[in-house]
Amino acid sequence: MQVPSPPKGAAGCGAAAPSPQRAAAAPGSTRATGRRALLLLPLLAAPRPAGAHSELRRSVPAAGAVLTTPPERIELHFNERVQLTALRLRRVGGEEIPLPRRAIRAATAETIALPPLAPGEYRAEWRIISQDGHPVGGVIPFRIEPSRSP
């Protein structure tokens, strides 16, 4: 003889007994999706390598600067520690200006002293090795105006 099952929501004491089907969440159910999301949460919060390479955040003189007095130094400020492997200063249409030698080291900023510069247009050409090992380079053009006499 078969005993009829109680109607849903009526399991003797007023509480429904969990059915075996409800104990394990169905693959497409909200509960299963929530569990998967909780398992993936640590992966989303974990640090990931940056998608971009190192970049020059600012420089002194700034790119495109028009100066009334010659700069005494070049400053390069990067978004992360880099190794400055080359810095050349060239007068546009002219010679390369010799710069002091320096040790290659990992740093977020570099300051290089400049010799006295005459009025004219210049290009500071730099190259670095970023933290991920990729070479990156750029150019900072600037101009020094001749002094105006009254």
Beta strands, then each sheet from edge to edge (+ up, - down):
strand 1: 56-60
strand 2: 65-67
strand 3: 73-91
strand 4: 96-97
strand 5: 106-113
strand 6: 120-129
strand 7: 135-144
sheet 1: 1+ 3- 4+
sheet 2: 1+ 3- 5+
sheet 3: 1+ 3- 6+ 7- 2-
end
